[in-house]
Amino acid sequence: MLTDVMSFSTSEDYSTLADAEVLARAKREPELFAVLVRRYEAPFLRRANAVLHSPRDAEEVVQDAFTKIYLYADRYHPQEGATFGSWAYTILNRVAYTRYAARAKERGRRAELEPEHYESLPDDRAEFLEDLSIRDEVLAALSKLPETAARILRLQFIEGKTQEEIAAAENLSIPAVKTRVHRAKRLFKEAYDSQRYE
C-alpha cells in the first residue's frame, strides 16, 4: 500500500489541516502529500475494487489516481458545493472506468458491471465525468439546479456513492433514487447545454 512507503515529518499536527490546505502546501512540500494518501487510500481502494473486482487492478488505479491528483493539483480550486474529496473521487472514478474498459477490451467482450455501478458510468447526460477540464462549467450548471437534484448528482457522480448508499442516506427507496437521478440528469443536461450556447 502507498502509506507503507510514504512518510513525512511529525513535527506538526497535520490532522487539523483541511484537505485543500494539505494539497496546496504539498506543491511546496511534496512529502505532505502522504497526508492525503493516508486519508483517502482505504476508501479509494474500496471504490476501485467495487468497480473492477480485482484487488491488484484496484491498487494500480488508486496509485494512478493519486499521481493525477498530485500532478493536477493546480487545477483544484475550492468552490461551493465541490470539496477536495468530490474532485479527487472524480479523478478516481475516471481512472477506474478507463481501466475497466481496457480490461473488458482485453477479454474481447463487454464485462457486466454490478447494477449499482452501472448508473455511475458516464453517459451523454453526465458528460462532466468525461473531461476534468470542464469542471468549472459543471459546477456552474449544478448551481442552477434545484438543491435536491444537485445533491443527488453530487452524491452519485462526484462522490461515487452507490444507489443503495444514497437511498440509505436520503431515506429513499432505490426506485425513488433511480427516478431522481434520471430527472436530475435531464435537468443538468438542459442547464449545461444552455450555458454552453449562451
C-alpha positions, -999 to 999 in steps of 0.1 A, spaced: 0 0 0 11 36 -6 11 45 30 37 18 37 62 36 15 54 73 22 65 92 52 66 127 65 79 147 95 57 145 126 68 180 139 34 194 131 -1 181 137 -14 176 102 -47 161 114 -60 197 118 -53 207 82 -81 207 57 -76 186 26 -74 217 3 -47 232 25 -27 200 25 -29 199 -13 -18 235 -16 12 230 7 22 198 -10 31 218 -40 59 233 -20 64 204 4 58 172 -16 62 150 15 29 164 28 10 146 0 13 115 23 -13 131 45 -39 129 17 -28 94 8 -34 83 44 -68 99 45 -81 86 12 -63 54 3 -86 29 21 -119 44 7 -103 48 -27 -94 11 -27 -129 1 -17 -144 22 -45 -119 10 -72 -124 -26 -62 -162 -22 -63 -158 -12 -100 -130 -36 -110 -135 -66 -87 -97 -71 -88 -76 -60 -58 -45 -58 -80 -62 -35 -105 -77 -15 -77 -43 -8 -62 -29 3 -95 -59 25 -102 -56 41 -68 -19 48 -73 -26 63 -108 -54 84 -93 -31 98 -65 -5 106 -92 -30 125 -112 -43 143 -81 -7 155 -74 1 164 -110 -33 183 -114 -31 200 -80 -31 234 -97 -65 226 -113 -82 223 -80 -99 255 -68 -122 253 -38 -158 262 -48 -191 260 -31 -206 225 -34 -173 209 -46 -150 197 -19 -115 183 -24 -130 149 -18 -155 152 -46 -128 164 -70 -105 136 -60 -133 110 -64 -140 123 -99 -104 116 -108 -105 81 -92 -138 72 -110 -124 83 -143 -92 62 -139 -112 32 -126 -136 32 -155 -108 37 -180 -91 6 -165 -124 -13 -166 -129 -5 -203 -94 -17 -210 -98 -49 -192 -131 -56 -209 -115 -50 -243 -86 -73 -234 -111 -101 -227 -127 -94 -261 -162 -89 -246 -181 -65 -226 -180 -74 -190 -210 -67 -169 -209 -42 -141 -229 -47 -110 -262 -30 -113 -254 -4 -86 -223 7 -105 -239 9 -140 -255 43 -132 -221 57 -122 -207 52 -157 -205 85 -177 -231 88 -205 -244 115 -227 -263 131 -198 -233 130 -174 -206 145 -196 -189 160 -166 -171 127 -158 -156 127 -193 -131 155 -191 -118 173 -160 -112 205 -180 -149 212 -180 -152 212 -142 -160 249 -138 -188 246 -164 -202 216 -145 -202 234 -112 -219 264 -128 -246 241 -142 -251 223 -109 -256 257 -92 -286 263 -114 -304 231 -104 -328 227 -75 -308 216 -44 -323 181 -43 -313 175 -80 -278 189 -75 -273 169 -43 -282 136 -58 -259 142 -88 -230 151 -64 -236 120 -43 -236 96 -72 -213 110 -99 -189 131 -79 -186 114 -46 -191 80 -62 -218 66 -38 -239 37 -49 -276 40 -52 -280 18 -21 -258 43 -1 -278 72 -15 -311 56 -6 -299 50 30 -285 85 34 -315 102 19 -342 79 34 -355 69 0 -362 36 -18 -338 25 -46 -365 31 -73 -370 66 -60 -333 72 -62 -332 60 -98 -361 83 -107 -345 113 -90 -311 106 -107 -328 103 -141 -347 135 -136 -316 153 -122 -295 142 -152 -321 156 -176 -322 190 -157 -284 190 -156 -281 184 -194 -305 213 -200 -286 237 -177 -252 225 -191 -263 229 -227 -279 263 -222 -248 278 -207 -225 264 -234 -246 281 -261 -252 314 -243 
